[in-house]
C-alpha cells in the first residue's frame, strides 16, 4: 500500500480506514475515555493489594509416630515404604523426609500451580487407600497441609512496662481473649498466639508419698477421668413435663480436685493432695519470648530493658485485600486497648504486610505518575504541547483498561504488576507517538481536508504498527511459561505488558486520530524535515556510498557484539537470579548444639539481641527461644515452623522505614553478620536471614551429598564435613552449615525383663510412667466457663526431681492386676539407666538418602563459587588463584580436595543455582520461541526473508549496550560494604529488559524498512530512499528511545527491578543507534546489487 501524502483522492478506503473515519466523529473515543477512567478507578480501589505476587506452592506434611524404633528402623520400615506410596501421586515434584527415633516427617512438594485442594485430597486418598500397607509399628499419623495463606499478614507483640505485674502468663491470657475477638474480623484466616505460658492445673506428684500410700500414676489418672465426667441420661416425663436427666459432674474448682479420692488403702481414702502438690497457675516454662527497643525506636530511651512478650499472628483469607484487613485489625485493636487492656500493656507492631503493600503500591503509583509526567514533558519539548497532550491522554486509557483486566483475571496490584506498567510506558506511548508524528507530517505535506490526511497517515503506518504489536506480544507472552516459583512471580509481567500494548495500538487507531483532529491544525510549513535530512545524510552517507566502508561498519559492530557478549564469561558482569531487596524486617536464627538447654539458648539470644540493638537502623528486636517466630513466606518454604526445640532460637528485627535509612537492608545484614561472628563458637551457629525478593530457596548454596546404594549414611555425613571444609576456604562464603546433628546424650532405661515379668509390669508400663513423669500427661480438664481455652490438668513430676536418675528410679509401679493390696515396686528395681548417644536424623530426597550442606555468599554469585569449587575437585594443580582473577575459562582457586568415589555431589538441587538455571533456561527458550515467532511475523509482513533478517539483526546488538553498561557501573562508586563486595548484578529482571528491547527495536526497524520499501516503490533511488526514510523516522525513533529511557529511570531506584531498567537504558542507546545506522547499511549491502541492475 503506497501513500505519498499528496493524492488523497486517488486513495480508496478499506474497512479499517472506515473505522478510523468513524472514530473521528468522536463517539467511540469518548466511550473509550469514559470506560477506561471509570473501570480503571474501580479496579484501582477494589483490586487486592499486596507487596509481592502470591506464589502457590502446594505442600503437604505427613507426620508419623512409630514409638520405640531407632532412626534407621524408622527410615527403612516406615519412611521408605511411605515414600514409595506417596511418590505415585500425580503432580508431586519432590518428596522430602526426615527420620528420627520414633518419628518421621515426609513432605510432598507439588509443582507450582497445582490445585491445593486436589493436592491435599490426593494425599489423603493415597494414604488411606493404602492403609493396609502402613507398617504395624506406626501408631499414628497426621496429614498437615502447608498453605501460603498461613503466613501472618499482621504480627502484634503484647508487652507490659510492668513485667512484675503482667508477666508472660498474664499477657498470654489477654492474648487468648483478643484472639477470639480478632477472629470475628472479615477476611481473617488463622489467628495464633506465640509465646507465653498458658494457665494450667499442675499436679506435681511425689513418688515417696505415693509409695507410702500404695498409689500409682495410673490410679491418679483413672480417678481424675472417672470423677470428671457429665453424661446425658435421656429425658424423663414427670407431671406432664420433659425433664433432661444427667449423671455426674465436672471438676470445677481446685478444692474439688485436691479433695479427690484417688485410692482407698486399708479402708482409708487417699486424697490427691496427699500424694501431689497441686497449683493453679502458669504452665511450666518451655519457651521464652521478649521484646526490646533499639536506638532507632522512639521508646528506646524510656524503656531500655527486655520485656516479656506474647505475639499475636493474624493471617488473611485467600484472595482478600491485605491493606483492608490490616486497617480493620488496627481499628479493632485500638478499641480493645480501650475496653480490655490495662494501660500498662502495650502493643508493638512487628509486621504489617498490609501497610508495606499499600506503601509500595502508593510509592510505585507515584513513580508511575512521575514517569508519565516526565514522558509527556519530553514529548512536548520535541513535538509541541498539542502533540504531547494527545499522547498524554492516551496513557490513562491504556492503564485504566489494563488494571480492569488485571482485576477480571484475578491478578493483584503488586510491585511486579506496577513495574510491568512502568516498563510498558515506553512501549505503549510508541504507537501514539508514531501516529501523531505521521499525522503531523501529513498535515504539513498533504493537501485536502484534515480528516482525509489523518486517515491516510494512519493507513500508512497501520500495518507496521499491527505487526510490531504482535512482535511485542510474542516477546512477552512466553514469560508466562517460566517453570518453578519464578513463573507466578513473573506472570503479571507476561500479562500486563502485552495487554497494555494491545490497548495502546487500539488507542493509536481509534482515539489518537480524533484527538489529533481536535488538537492539530493543517499547515504547509516544513519545520524539521530538511534539517533532519541534512544531519542524517552526514551521519550515514559515507556508509551507503561505499561497500567497503559499509562492511567495515558491520564488522565493527560484530566485533563489539562478540567482545561485550563475552563479558559475563570472564566474570566481568556477575550473573545472579535476583538482587537483594530492601525490606523493613530481618531474621536471626540461633542454633546451638543438640542437647543444649533452653537457658543456654536464651543467653546466646540475649547477647545477639544486644549486638543487633547497636545498629542505628534497628528499631525493635523480638526474641523467641525454644519456639519459632511467626513465619514469613521464606520460613514457610524452609519449614522454620519446625524449629521448636530448647537449642533453637529466633530473633525478628524490625528496621526503621527505608526512607529513614541511609543503607539498604542487605547492607545492614552484612554489618550485623560481622558483628555476630564472635558468637559462632563451641558449635553455635548464628545465621542472619533477609527476606528474599522473589521465590525463596533452602539457602543460596546447597550441596546435596548422595552415596551409592551400598554406601553407609555415616560416610555421607563424613563427606559433608569435607565439603564444609572446602567451602570455608572459599572467599566470601559464610554461614556454612549442614544437616548433620551434634552428638546428644541419651538415657535409656534398660528393663530387667525377668524382674518385670515376675512383677507383672510390662515395658510399656515403664515407658508410660517415665513419659508421664518427664513430659507430663493431661489427665483431664477443669471446666470453667470464663476461660477462653480448656484448662488442662497436667500430671507430672516436679522439675527438680526430673533432672536426677535417682529420683526417677523412685517412681512407684504396680502390676496389671492393680489389686488394692498388691505391693508396689520402684522403677529402680526393674532395671538401670544406660547412657548412650541419641540417633541422628536421616534425610531423604526423592527416596534417596541425602545430606545437605548449606552456605551463604557475600558479594559473589553462586555460579562462580560453584564453578570454582567443582574445578578444584581432584585437581592436582594447587597453584593459588585470587577469586577476582578467575573466569569460566580458568576457574578454581587452586585448593585441591577429594571425596570418595562412591559419593556424588549435586550442586543444583535446592539452592539458588537450581532456580537460576531453571529461570535463565526458561527465559532463553522463551526468547528463542519469541524470535522464531517474530521471524515468521516479519516474513509475513515483508514477504522477504532477507528483509526479515535485516530487521531482526538489531536484536542481538542490544547486548552491545547492555553488557558494557553493567560492567561500567561496577567500575564506579563504592562497591564494597565493609570488607564484602557489593557488585551490580545482571539478573533475571535484566533479562526481561533484553526481551522488552527486542520488541522496541523490532518495531522501530519494521517501520523504518516499511518507509524504505514505500520510497523505492515510488521510484526513489536506493541511497535517497535510505536517507529519506531514516530522516522521516529519526524523530519518532529518538522520541521512543527518550520516552523509554525516561520511563525506566524511576525503576533504577528499586533494588529488585533496577537490573531491568539498567538493561533497557543502556540497551536502548545502542539499539537506537543500530536502528538508524546499521539497518540502512545492511539493507544497502543486501539490495545494492539489485538496485544497480534497476
Secondary structure as the mmCIF struct_conf table of DSSP 4:
data_model
#
loop_
_struct_conf.conf_type_id
_struct_conf.id
_struct_conf.beg_label_comp_id
_struct_conf.beg_label_asym_id
_struct_conf.beg_label_seq_id
_struct_conf.end_label_comp_id
_struct_conf.end_label_asym_id
_struct_conf.end_label_seq_id
BEND BEND1 UNK A 5 UNK A 6
HELX_RH_3T_P HELX_RH_3T_P1 UNK A 8 UNK A 10
HELX_LH_PP_P HELX_LH_PP_P1 UNK A 11 UNK A 13
HELX_RH_AL_P HELX_RH_AL_P1 UNK A 15 UNK A 23
TURN_TY1_P TURN_TY1_P1 UNK A 24 UNK A 25
BEND BEND2 UNK A 26 UNK A 26
HELX_RH_AL_P HELX_RH_AL_P2 UNK A 27 UNK A 46
BEND BEND3 UNK A 47 UNK A 47
STRN STRN1 UNK A 49 UNK A 49
BEND BEND4 UNK A 51 UNK A 52
STRN STRN2 UNK A 59 UNK A 65
TURN_TY1_P TURN_TY1_P2 UNK A 67 UNK A 68
HELX_RH_AL_P HELX_RH_AL_P3 UNK A 71 UNK A 73
HELX_RH_PI_P HELX_RH_PI_P1 UNK A 74 UNK A 79
HELX_RH_AL_P HELX_RH_AL_P4 UNK A 80 UNK A 86
TURN_TY1_P TURN_TY1_P3 UNK A 87 UNK A 88
BEND BEND5 UNK A 89 UNK A 89
TURN_TY1_P TURN_TY1_P4 UNK A 90 UNK A 91
STRN STRN3 UNK A 92 UNK A 100
TURN_TY1_P TURN_TY1_P5 UNK A 101 UNK A 102
STRN STRN4 UNK A 103 UNK A 110
HELX_LH_PP_P HELX_LH_PP_P2 UNK A 111 UNK A 111
TURN_TY1_P TURN_TY1_P6 UNK A 112 UNK A 113
HELX_RH_AL_P HELX_RH_AL_P5 UNK A 116 UNK A 129
TURN_TY1_P TURN_TY1_P7 UNK A 130 UNK A 130
HELX_RH_3T_P HELX_RH_3T_P2 UNK A 131 UNK A 133
BEND BEND6 UNK A 134 UNK A 134
TURN_TY1_P TURN_TY1_P8 UNK A 136 UNK A 137
STRN STRN5 UNK A 140 UNK A 146
HELX_RH_3T_P HELX_RH_3T_P3 UNK A 148 UNK A 150
BEND BEND7 UNK A 151 UNK A 151
STRN STRN6 UNK A 152 UNK A 160
BEND BEND8 UNK A 161 UNK A 161
TURN_TY1_P TURN_TY1_P9 UNK A 163 UNK A 165
BEND BEND9 UNK A 166 UNK A 166
HELX_RH_AL_P HELX_RH_AL_P6 UNK A 168 UNK A 182
TURN_TY1_P TURN_TY1_P10 UNK A 183 UNK A 184
BEND BEND10 UNK A 185 UNK A 185
TURN_TY1_P TURN_TY1_P11 UNK A 186 UNK A 187
STRN STRN7 UNK A 188 UNK A 194
BEND BEND11 UNK A 195 UNK A 196
STRN STRN8 UNK A 199 UNK A 205
HELX_RH_AL_P HELX_RH_AL_P7 UNK A 207 UNK A 212
TURN_TY1_P TURN_TY1_P12 UNK A 213 UNK A 214
HELX_RH_AL_P HELX_RH_AL_P8 UNK A 217 UNK A 227
BEND BEND12 UNK A 228 UNK A 228
STRN STRN9 UNK A 229 UNK A 238
TURN_TY1_P TURN_TY1_P13 UNK A 239 UNK A 240
STRN STRN10 UNK A 241 UNK A 249
BEND BEND13 UNK A 253 UNK A 253
HELX_RH_AL_P HELX_RH_AL_P9 UNK A 254 UNK A 258
TURN_TY1_P TURN_TY1_P14 UNK A 259 UNK A 259
STRN STRN11 UNK A 261 UNK A 265
TURN_TY1_P TURN_TY1_P15 UNK A 266 UNK A 267
STRN STRN12 UNK A 268 UNK A 271
HELX_RH_AL_P HELX_RH_AL_P10 UNK A 272 UNK A 275
STRN STRN13 UNK A 276 UNK A 282
HELX_LH_PP_P HELX_LH_PP_P3 UNK A 283 UNK A 285
STRN STRN14 UNK A 288 UNK A 293
TURN_TY1_P TURN_TY1_P16 UNK A 295 UNK A 296
BEND BEND14 UNK A 297 UNK A 297
TURN_TY1_P TURN_TY1_P17 UNK A 298 UNK A 302
BEND BEND15 UNK A 305 UNK A 305
STRN STRN15 UNK A 307 UNK A 316
TURN_TY1_P TURN_TY1_P18 UNK A 318 UNK A 319
HELX_RH_AL_P HELX_RH_AL_P11 UNK A 322 UNK A 339
TURN_TY1_P TURN_TY1_P19 UNK A 340 UNK A 340
BEND BEND16 UNK A 341 UNK A 341
TURN_TY1_P TURN_TY1_P20 UNK A 343 UNK A 344
STRN STRN16 UNK A 345 UNK A 352
HELX_RH_AL_P HELX_RH_AL_P12 UNK A 353 UNK A 383
HELX_RH_AL_P HELX_RH_AL_P13 UNK A 385 UNK A 408
TURN_TY1_P TURN_TY1_P21 UNK A 409 UNK A 410
STRN STRN17 UNK A 413 UNK A 413
HELX_RH_AL_P HELX_RH_AL_P14 UNK A 415 UNK A 445
BEND BEND17 UNK A 448 UNK A 448
HELX_RH_AL_P HELX_RH_AL_P15 UNK A 450 UNK A 477
HELX_RH_3T_P HELX_RH_3T_P4 UNK A 478 UNK A 481
TURN_TY1_P TURN_TY1_P22 UNK A 484 UNK A 484
HELX_RH_AL_P HELX_RH_AL_P16 UNK A 485 UNK A 510
TURN_TY1_P TURN_TY1_P23 UNK A 511 UNK A 511
HELX_RH_AL_P HELX_RH_AL_P17 UNK A 512 UNK A 519
BEND BEND18 UNK A 528 UNK A 528
HELX_RH_AL_P HELX_RH_AL_P18 UNK A 529 UNK A 544
BEND BEND19 UNK A 545 UNK A 545
HELX_RH_AL_P HELX_RH_AL_P19 UNK A 547 UNK A 565
TURN_TY1_P TURN_TY1_P24 UNK A 566 UNK A 571
BEND BEND20 UNK A 572 UNK A 573
STRN STRN18 UNK A 575 UNK A 575
BEND BEND21 UNK A 577 UNK A 577
BEND BEND22 UNK A 584 UNK A 584
STRN STRN19 UNK A 585 UNK A 591
HELX_LH_PP_P HELX_LH_PP_P4 UNK A 592 UNK A 593
TURN_TY1_P TURN_TY1_P25 UNK A 594 UNK A 595
HELX_RH_AL_P HELX_RH_AL_P20 UNK A 598 UNK A 612
TURN_TY1_P TURN_TY1_P26 UNK A 613 UNK A 614
BEND BEND23 UNK A 615 UNK A 615
TURN_TY1_P TURN_TY1_P27 UNK A 616 UNK A 617
STRN STRN20 UNK A 618 UNK A 625
BEND BEND24 UNK A 626 UNK A 627
HELX_LH_PP_P HELX_LH_PP_P5 UNK A 628 UNK A 631
HELX_RH_AL_P HELX_RH_AL_P21 UNK A 633 UNK A 638
TURN_TY1_P TURN_TY1_P28 UNK A 639 UNK A 639
HELX_RH_3T_P HELX_RH_3T_P5 UNK A 640 UNK A 642
BEND BEND25 UNK A 645 UNK A 645
TURN_TY1_P TURN_TY1_P29 UNK A 646 UNK A 647
STRN STRN21 UNK A 648 UNK A 655
HELX_LH_PP_P HELX_LH_PP_P6 UNK A 656 UNK A 657
HELX_RH_3T_P HELX_RH_3T_P6 UNK A 658 UNK A 660
BEND BEND26 UNK A 662 UNK A 663
HELX_RH_AL_P HELX_RH_AL_P22 UNK A 665 UNK A 676
HELX_RH_3T_P HELX_RH_3T_P7 UNK A 677 UNK A 679
TURN_TY1_P TURN_TY1_P30 UNK A 682 UNK A 683
STRN STRN22 UNK A 685 UNK A 690
BEND BEND27 UNK A 693 UNK A 695
BEND BEND28 UNK A 698 UNK A 698
BEND BEND29 UNK A 700 UNK A 700
STRN STRN23 UNK A 701 UNK A 707
TURN_TY1_P TURN_TY1_P31 UNK A 709 UNK A 710
HELX_RH_AL_P HELX_RH_AL_P23 UNK A 713 UNK A 728
TURN_TY1_P TURN_TY1_P32 UNK A 729 UNK A 729
BEND BEND30 UNK A 730 UNK A 730
TURN_TY1_P TURN_TY1_P33 UNK A 731 UNK A 732
STRN STRN24 UNK A 733 UNK A 738
BEND BEND31 UNK A 739 UNK A 739
HELX_LH_PP_P HELX_LH_PP_P7 UNK A 740 UNK A 743
STRN STRN25 UNK A 745 UNK A 751
HELX_RH_AL_P HELX_RH_AL_P24 UNK A 753 UNK A 758
TURN_TY1_P TURN_TY1_P34 UNK A 759 UNK A 760
HELX_RH_AL_P HELX_RH_AL_P25 UNK A 763 UNK A 774
TURN_TY1_P TURN_TY1_P35 UNK A 775 UNK A 775
STRN STRN26 UNK A 777 UNK A 782
TURN_TY1_P TURN_TY1_P36 UNK A 785 UNK A 786
BEND BEND32 UNK A 788 UNK A 789
STRN STRN27 UNK A 791 UNK A 797
HELX_RH_3T_P HELX_RH_3T_P8 UNK A 799 UNK A 801
BEND BEND33 UNK A 802 UNK A 803
HELX_RH_AL_P HELX_RH_AL_P26 UNK A 805 UNK A 808
TURN_TY1_P TURN_TY1_P37 UNK A 809 UNK A 810
STRN STRN28 UNK A 812 UNK A 813
TURN_TY1_P TURN_TY1_P38 UNK A 816 UNK A 817
TURN_TY1_P TURN_TY1_P39 UNK A 820 UNK A 821
HELX_LH_PP_P HELX_LH_PP_P8 UNK A 822 UNK A 824
STRN STRN29 UNK A 825 UNK A 826
HELX_RH_3T_P HELX_RH_3T_P9 UNK A 827 UNK A 830
STRN STRN30 UNK A 831 UNK A 837
HELX_LH_PP_P HELX_LH_PP_P9 UNK A 838 UNK A 841
STRN STRN31 UNK A 842 UNK A 845
TURN_TY1_P TURN_TY1_P40 UNK A 846 UNK A 847
STRN STRN32 UNK A 848 UNK A 857
BEND BEND34 UNK A 858 UNK A 859
HELX_RH_AL_P HELX_RH_AL_P27 UNK A 862 UNK A 872
STRN STRN33 UNK A 873 UNK A 873
TURN_TY1_P TURN_TY1_P41 UNK A 874 UNK A 874
HELX_RH_3T_P HELX_RH_3T_P10 UNK A 883 UNK A 885
BEND BEND35 UNK A 888 UNK A 890
BEND BEND36 UNK A 894 UNK A 894
STRN STRN34 UNK A 897 UNK A 897
TURN_TY1_P TURN_TY1_P42 UNK A 901 UNK A 902
STRN STRN35 UNK A 903 UNK A 906
BEND BEND37 UNK A 907 UNK A 911
HELX_RH_AL_P HELX_RH_AL_P28 UNK A 912 UNK A 942
BEND BEND38 UNK A 943 UNK A 943
HELX_RH_AL_P HELX_RH_AL_P29 UNK A 945 UNK A 956
TURN_TY1_P TURN_TY1_P43 UNK A 957 UNK A 958
HELX_RH_AL_P HELX_RH_AL_P30 UNK A 959 UNK A 969
TURN_TY1_P TURN_TY1_P44 UNK A 970 UNK A 971
BEND BEND39 UNK A 972 UNK A 973
STRN STRN36 UNK A 976 UNK A 977
TURN_TY1_P TURN_TY1_P45 UNK A 978 UNK A 979
STRN STRN37 UNK A 980 UNK A 981
STRN STRN38 UNK A 986 UNK A 986
HELX_RH_AL_P HELX_RH_AL_P31 UNK A 988 UNK A 1017
TURN_TY1_P TURN_TY1_P46 UNK A 1018 UNK A 1019
HELX_RH_AL_P HELX_RH_AL_P32 UNK A 1022 UNK A 1049
HELX_RH_3T_P HELX_RH_3T_P11 UNK A 1050 UNK A 1053
BEND BEND40 UNK A 1054 UNK A 1054
TURN_TY1_P TURN_TY1_P47 UNK A 1055 UNK A 1057
HELX_RH_AL_P HELX_RH_AL_P33 UNK A 1058 UNK A 1073
HELX_RH_PI_P HELX_RH_PI_P2 UNK A 1074 UNK A 1078
HELX_RH_AL_P HELX_RH_AL_P34 UNK A 1079 UNK A 1093
#
